[in-house]
Amino acid sequence: MYRFLTEIGEYSAAGLYEEEGRSLFYRKALGLRRFYETCELPQYTGKKLYPSGAAAMPFYLDNLVVDLKKISNLNCGAAEQIKKDFYHYRSAVPAEHTVAGNMYTHSMPHYERFLREGILSYIPRIEKIEDTDMREGLLHLVKGIECYIERCVAYLELEKADKVLIEALKKVPLYPAENIYEAIVAWNFVLYLDRCDNLGCVASGLYPYYKGEDITELLENLYDNLDINEGYSMALHTDYNPLTLQCLEASKGKRRPMIELFVDENTSREVWNKAFEVIRTTNGQPAFYNPKVLLEGLKKKFPVIKEGDIGRFCGGGCAESMIAGVSNVGSLDAGINLLLILEECIKTNLADAASFDAFYRGYIVAVEQVVVNVTRGIYHSQKERALYNPLPMRTLLVDDCIEKGLDYNNGGARYMWSIINFAGIINVIDAMLVIRDLVFEEKWISAEELINKLTENDEEFLKQARNHHACFGKNEVDADSFAAQMVETIFAMLDGRKTYFGEGFLPASIQFQSQVEAGKKIGATPDGRECGAPLCDSLGAIFGKDTAGPTALLKSVAALKPGRILGTPILNFNINPDFKNEILQALIMGYMQMGGVQMQITCISREVLEEAYRDPESHKNLVVRVGGYSEYFYKLSDELKRMVINRTIQK
């Protein structure tokens, strides 16, 4: 196998078989070394940072760089053997409850440590590891990275690249950075080692090297690198410094990173105004976060979090709660389709239910059984992953894996918890209110008739259901009270449940594009949703129902006690471009004072969206917020485009 893979130029795959008697961790690490020694170098584009642009990198979920298609075309048996040896791990989460996530583990390196100490300083720490294969594997990986950097420098010299860039890469990230340029060069290089997943806490991390320079252009370069390689987010905390404003300025009009801006009563007018400038570039940036509720809530939920670490919070992936550089968080490990469960309960239980309370209790029991099955699946998957999917790169980049002598997927990271998405929450709330009122209290329609109407996708009935007076999003006491009770009951089901590693489970409401596919599997539902239509947009009201204005909508969402949803509770808020800064600031702070956690704003008129729908070629740079992430409008599916267009735009 080794000879064959070497002969066809698959050196990374060959490294996996160079010493077949060694552990999976060692063999993967050696494969990564061979990759860095032989891979095609990223093209120099004249940018201030290198690499820049798309680049081949280890896949962050398995740390492999294997062209299985090429190998299979030449030797199907060899490809099958690689799959058997290195793709053994499979998720045990029920497939129907993977809305937006299925054992994903977004993370981010401890960038600041690499800037402060340099990669070569890791060698003495690695040499203390007792596990021979882990120790020698990580040493191979460091050697591979060192070789890769040397190859990059030689290539840049051949290309007559900027001498300042070359001199910086001769130093970082192997050795500590001494100035702001070296720091951002190192940050960018480490980003490429980790498949451009997340940027972490950029402003605070770079600030120790700042001497008054304007690095906006460098930040734009960094952001573009994250974007082109499908990276995600970064956080700006309330320890504002001049780089905070530069980080915001650099994000104007850009799709990525999704910026998480923490704000409170002490946030300066300068920061607010800069944030609103960025929002007006129609890219959905930044999202606003409540430090008091979110960070204090996490510390209370997981007392193991150190006081000095909580300020390094960063929503990994789209927005999933984790601590930058020290976390292995299941984000998202699963996505429970609450509306799918309700559909089954309607079909099997509604006609026989003696009362609404009896039907509702039956639904809660059904949800709890799914929660039990899903959390068991996650527990089993974590156990299997620890055995069959070691991640040498993450082990190197994330604290405290080296000190513990444990692989990232085997309990090495400092903090570990699992996040479960709950999809279709608002659909279920509104559907339950229709069932309660029309079937049981007003007896306007029988259970059998309602089931038939849903089966037939009856347009007239669904229109009446959509117009039902009791619904979420209008600050109606009855509807919001029921919603709060149901949400608390469901989220409490995660309390006390154990993960295989770490502190436990957190609930989240993060949909991004997943609500489209999840909805296709579900027939018409009593909230007025048509057969196959998408699920609700995270925690926002069903489109067209939030007719009582922005304050009413925010009060309804706050009634759900978002601080309970620490995974993160996403709220999409849509506003016309002619908004007044002071009014939007008041809405954001008012929501947070009521307990709101997160609020992301799309600032585009419906007219522009309709025009972009008709003529996508002329609007290639139009970015919108969808669930927990930003995306180019033209890249969205037709269903998602219509969803975004149909959102209520607050005035």
Secondary structure, 3 states (H helix, E strand, C coil): CHHHHHHCCCHHHHHCCCCCCCCHHHHHHHHHHHHHHHCCCCCCCCCCCCCCCCCCCCCCCCCCCCCHHHHHHHCHHHHHHHHHHHCCCCCCCCHHHECCCCCCECCCCCHHHHHHHCHHHHHHHHCCCCCHHHHHHHHHHHHHHHHHHHHHHHHHHHCCCCHHHHHHHCCCCCCCCCCHHHHHHHHHHHHHHCCCCCCECHHHHHHHHCCCCCCHHHHHHHHHHHHHCCCCEEEECCCCCHHHHHHHHHCCCCCCCEEEEECCCCCCHHHHHHHHHHHCCCCCCCEEECHHHHHHHHHHHCCCCCHHHHCCEEEECCCEEEECCCEEEEEEEEEEEHHHHHHHHHHHHHHHCCCHHHHHHHHHHHHHHHHHHHHHHHHHHHHHHHHHCCCHHHHHHCCCHHHHCCCHHHCCCCEEEEEEEEECHHHHHHHHHHHHHHHHHCCCCCHHHHHHHHHCCCHHHHHHHHCCCCCCCCCCHHHHHHHHHHHHHHHHHHCCCCCCCCCCEEEEECCCCHHHHHHHCCCCCCCCCCCCCCCCCCCCCCCCCCCCCHHHHHHHHHHCCHHHCCCCECCEEEECCCCCHHHHHHHHHHHHHCCCCEEEEECCCHHHHHHHHHCHHHHCCCEEEECCEEEEHHHCCHHHHHHHHHCCCEC
